[in-house]
Structures are given as structure tokens and as C-alpha cells.
Amino acid sequence: MEENEGILINCPACNGIKTAHSRIKTEKIPYFGEVMEASIVCDVCGYKHSDVMALDQKDPVRYEIKISKDKLSNRVVRSQSATVSIPELGIKVEPGPKSQGYISNIEGVLNRFQNGVKQALTLFPENEAQKNAKIILEKLDKLLNGELKADLIIEDPLGQSNVVGLEVKKRSLSKEELDNLKNNFTIIDSTDQ
């Protein structure tokens, strides 16, 4: 692991002059590769922010696994560039400017979806949105209890994600699939037009 000493910066939350410690470190993480972690912690207001960015780029990849009670503990590595979906439930998380990678398991991914749907319940008071969110929450509960099966799909254009298990289907993403994925990266093409 390589870590810098850190520097004092102005706090982005309380605007304290040189009250926040900014640190960057890199390390190798199994199934993920080399990552860089950047963090900011303010001594005055307690503001904390950290971000983990994968530094290795691999071939675009798609993982698919049938969710069942006996697979809830399967390891899942989701990079900040990956799209995670459960098509049978009509739910999908796509990368955006604040996307963060994480290492969890299938149960943890389902819990993240639950938290997102619960947050949507508070943001969208319309009857139709409330009804749909409650149906999705019921289905997520059934998945967690082993009463329902569905596919968990992770598609990563930078190939930094992983799902560990014997019954995981892994394949390369096609050009068409890659073109249809949203990502949070700006690509600058230096070729002359």
C-alpha cells in the first residue's frame, strides 16, 4: 500500500481555512485490482468524504447469476463504472457522477436496492410510484427469503467488476451492448474529423 502524508486544505463544507486533511492512497485489492482511495476529513465540522477509484482497466465484461437463498453470500465487486440490474424486477442502477465502487455480497446488493426504493418512496408521493415501489420491495424481500428467483446482472465497460461463484455466467460485452451502456466517463477522441 502506498499512501501520501496528506495535506491540509480548506473544508468544502464549513469553509474552514486549512482545517481538512486530504489523503490519497493506492493498494491492490483481491478481485478488484489496484485502487486509489481519496479521503477528506475536517477537524472542525467533522465533514468526511471518501471515494475509491479502480485504476486497472480490463476487457468489458458481463456477469449474470440466478439469485437464490444459497447464493446470497456470493462475493460481488461493483466498480464505479458498472451497471447493476435485476431485469425481472425492472430495477437498474447505472453509473453517474457520484458513482462509487463497493465490495459486498448478493445480499448486500439487494439491501442497496431496498434502500434506494425506500428513498424513492419518500421522494415520489404519487400513487402509481408508491404502488410500484411497494411491489418492488415485496419482491426484494421474497428474493432475500428465497421465495423468488431472479437474475443479477452486472455489466462493466472497464471490466473492473466481478461476481464470484461456480454458477456465475461471465462473458465479454458485445459492441452493441457496450454502446448501450451509460457511463460516467468523458472520452476525448483526438482523431481529426
C-alpha positions as CSV (number, residue, x, y, z in Angstrom):
1,M,0.0,0.0,0.0
2,E,1.3,3.4,-0.9
3,E,-0.1,6.4,1.0
4,N,0.8,10.1,0.9
5,E,1.2,12.1,4.1
6,G,-1.8,14.2,3.3
7,I,-2.2,17.9,3.0
8,L,-4.3,20.5,4.8
9,I,-7.0,22.1,2.6
10,N,-9.9,24.4,3.1
11,C,-13.0,22.4,4.2
12,P,-15.6,22.2,1.4
13,A,-18.4,22.0,4.0
14,C,-17.7,24.7,6.6
15,N,-15.1,26.7,4.6
16,G,-12.6,26.4,7.4
17,I,-9.2,27.6,6.4
18,K,-6.8,24.6,6.2
19,T,-8.9,22.5,8.6
20,A,-9.4,19.4,6.4
21,H,-6.9,16.6,5.9
22,S,-6.8,15.3,2.3
23,R,-5.1,11.9,1.8
24,I,-4.7,9.6,-1.2
25,K,-3.5,6.0,-1.0
26,T,-3.3,3.2,-3.5
27,E,-3.4,-0.5,-2.9
28,K,-4.1,-3.9,-4.5
29,I,-7.5,-5.5,-3.5
30,P,-8.4,-9.1,-4.4
31,Y,-10.9,-9.4,-7.3
32,F,-10.6,-5.6,-7.9
33,G,-7.0,-4.9,-8.8
34,E,-5.2,-1.6,-8.0
35,V,-7.4,1.1,-6.4
36,M,-6.9,4.6,-5.3
37,E,-8.7,5.9,-2.2
38,A,-9.1,9.6,-1.7
39,S,-10.4,11.0,1.6
40,I,-11.1,14.4,3.2
41,V,-11.8,14.8,6.9
42,C,-12.4,18.2,8.6
43,D,-11.1,18.7,12.2
44,V,-13.6,21.5,12.8
45,C,-17.0,20.4,11.5
46,G,-16.4,16.6,11.2
47,Y,-17.1,16.6,7.4
48,K,-16.0,13.3,5.8
49,H,-15.8,12.2,2.3
50,S,-14.0,9.3,0.6
51,D,-14.0,7.8,-2.8
52,V,-12.5,4.6,-4.2
53,M,-11.4,4.6,-7.8
54,A,-10.2,1.5,-9.7
55,L,-7.0,2.1,-11.6
56,D,-6.8,-1.1,-13.7
57,Q,-8.8,-1.3,-17.0
58,K,-9.7,-4.7,-18.3
59,D,-11.9,-6.0,-21.1
60,P,-15.6,-5.1,-20.9
61,V,-17.5,-7.8,-19.1
62,R,-21.0,-9.0,-18.1
63,Y,-21.7,-11.2,-15.1
64,E,-25.0,-13.0,-14.6
65,I,-26.1,-15.1,-11.7
66,K,-29.5,-16.5,-10.7
67,I,-30.3,-15.1,-7.2
68,S,-31.3,-17.8,-4.7
69,K,-31.1,-18.1,-0.9
70,D,-27.9,-20.3,-1.2
71,K,-26.1,-17.7,-3.3
72,L,-26.8,-14.6,-1.1
73,S,-23.2,-14.8,0.3
74,N,-21.5,-14.8,-3.1
75,R,-19.0,-12.0,-3.3
76,V,-19.8,-9.0,-5.6
77,V,-17.4,-6.4,-6.6
78,R,-19.0,-3.4,-8.3
79,S,-16.8,-0.8,-9.8
80,Q,-17.9,2.8,-10.2
81,S,-18.3,2.2,-14.0
82,A,-20.7,-0.8,-13.7
83,T,-24.5,-1.1,-14.3
84,V,-26.3,-3.4,-11.9
85,S,-29.7,-4.7,-12.7
86,I,-32.4,-7.2,-11.8
87,P,-34.5,-7.4,-15.0
88,E,-37.4,-9.4,-13.6
89,L,-38.0,-6.6,-11.1
90,G,-37.4,-3.8,-13.6
91,I,-34.7,-2.2,-11.4
92,K,-31.3,-0.9,-12.5
93,V,-28.5,1.2,-11.1
94,E,-26.4,3.0,-13.7
95,P,-23.1,4.8,-13.1
96,G,-23.2,8.6,-12.7
97,P,-21.0,11.4,-11.5
98,K,-21.3,10.3,-7.8
99,S,-21.0,6.5,-8.5
100,Q,-18.9,4.6,-6.1
101,G,-17.5,1.1,-6.2
102,Y,-18.1,-1.4,-3.4
103,I,-17.3,-4.9,-2.3
104,S,-20.2,-6.7,-0.9
105,N,-22.2,-9.9,-1.5
106,I,-25.5,-10.6,-3.3
107,E,-27.5,-9.9,-0.1
108,G,-25.7,-6.6,0.3
109,V,-26.6,-5.6,-3.3
110,L,-30.3,-6.5,-2.6
111,N,-30.1,-4.3,0.5
112,R,-28.8,-1.4,-1.5
113,F,-31.7,-1.8,-3.9
114,Q,-34.1,-1.9,-1.0
115,N,-32.6,1.3,0.4
116,G,-32.9,3.0,-2.9
117,V,-36.5,2.1,-3.4
118,K,-37.3,3.2,0.2
119,Q,-35.7,6.5,-0.6
120,A,-37.8,6.8,-3.8
121,L,-40.9,6.3,-1.6
122,T,-40.2,9.5,0.2
123,L,-39.3,11.4,-2.9
124,F,-42.2,10.4,-5.1
125,P,-45.6,10.7,-3.4
126,E,-47.7,9.9,-6.5
127,N,-50.0,6.9,-6.0
128,E,-48.6,5.0,-9.0
129,A,-45.0,5.5,-7.9
130,Q,-45.9,4.4,-4.3
131,K,-47.7,1.3,-5.6
132,N,-44.8,0.3,-7.9
133,A,-42.2,0.9,-5.2
134,K,-44.1,-1.3,-2.7
135,I,-44.4,-4.1,-5.2
136,I,-40.6,-4.0,-5.8
137,L,-39.9,-4.0,-2.1
138,E,-42.1,-7.1,-1.7
139,K,-40.2,-8.9,-4.5
140,L,-36.8,-7.9,-3.0
141,D,-38.0,-9.4,0.4
142,K,-39.0,-12.6,-1.4
143,L,-35.6,-12.7,-3.1
144,L,-33.9,-12.3,0.3
145,N,-36.1,-15.1,1.8
146,G,-35.5,-17.5,-1.1
147,E,-39.2,-17.4,-2.2
148,L,-38.4,-15.9,-5.6
149,K,-35.6,-16.3,-8.1
150,A,-34.3,-13.6,-10.5
151,D,-31.1,-12.7,-12.4
152,L,-28.5,-10.3,-11.0
153,I,-26.6,-8.8,-13.9
154,I,-23.5,-6.6,-13.7
155,E,-22.2,-5.0,-16.9
156,D,-18.9,-3.2,-16.7
157,P,-17.3,-1.4,-19.7
158,L,-14.0,-1.2,-17.9
159,G,-14.0,-4.8,-16.7
160,Q,-13.3,-3.9,-13.1
161,S,-16.3,-5.6,-11.5
162,N,-16.6,-9.3,-10.5
163,V,-19.1,-11.8,-9.2
164,V,-17.5,-14.8,-7.5
165,G,-19.2,-18.2,-7.6
166,L,-19.3,-21.5,-9.6
167,E,-22.7,-20.8,-11.2
168,V,-21.8,-17.3,-12.4
169,K,-22.0,-16.8,-16.2
170,K,-19.3,-14.5,-17.4
171,R,-18.8,-13.2,-20.9
172,S,-17.5,-10.2,-22.9
173,L,-19.8,-7.4,-23.7
174,S,-20.6,-7.0,-27.4
175,K,-20.0,-3.7,-29.2
176,E,-23.8,-3.1,-29.3
177,E,-24.2,-3.8,-25.5
178,L,-21.2,-1.5,-24.8
179,D,-22.7,1.3,-26.9
180,N,-26.0,1.0,-24.9
181,L,-24.4,1.2,-21.5
182,K,-24.4,4.5,-19.7
183,N,-21.2,5.5,-18.0
184,N,-19.9,8.5,-16.1
185,F,-16.7,9.0,-18.1
186,T,-15.8,11.6,-20.7
187,I,-13.9,10.2,-23.6
188,I,-11.9,12.6,-25.6
189,D,-11.3,11.5,-29.1
190,S,-8.1,13.0,-30.5
191,T,-8.7,11.9,-34.1
192,D,-9.2,14.6,-36.7
193,Q,-12.7,14.8,-38.0
